[in-house]
Amino acid sequence: QKIERLKAELHLLDAAGNGPGRHLFFVDTEREVQEFDIATHLDTVPELVDRVYNRPTIATLQRETVKGPTDPAHLKKLAQQRKNQYDLLRQRIEREKAMFVITQKIQTRKDLLDKTHKVKVKKETTTGPAIYKFKFQRKR
């Protein structure tokens, strides 16, 4: 539940490991490529072009002020807090995967207590339990 809550809170907007985002713009001629200005195309100020999300247009900026922190020190602090939250989420997801593997191994050991004939198909690994093939036995 904590993992779901963290995912809902963070939205995975700029999760580490996604790689740099790419935005393709198509133009017709080589001259348009040379004259292309991303700020005018996106209708925003050049200072906000680097924002991946929440990039306000010029019309929005004229109607209202920029909400949220704007000074670099505060932005850096918020980025560090966001990074810590993503690290916490990653650790919880890894822990959940490890616990799932452990429960599978425990269940396999319980299944092995049965006296039916069984053949080992795959050895146990760190990412999964051993796999056995059991002889079919009809229940009366």
Secondary structure, DSSP 8 states (H G I E B T S, - for coil): -HHHHHHHHHTTSS-TTS---------SSHHHHHH--HHHHHTS-GGGTT-SS----HHHHHHS---S--SHHHHHHHHHHHHHHHHHHHHHHHHHHHHHHHHHHHHHHHHHTS-S-EEEEE---SSS--EEEE------
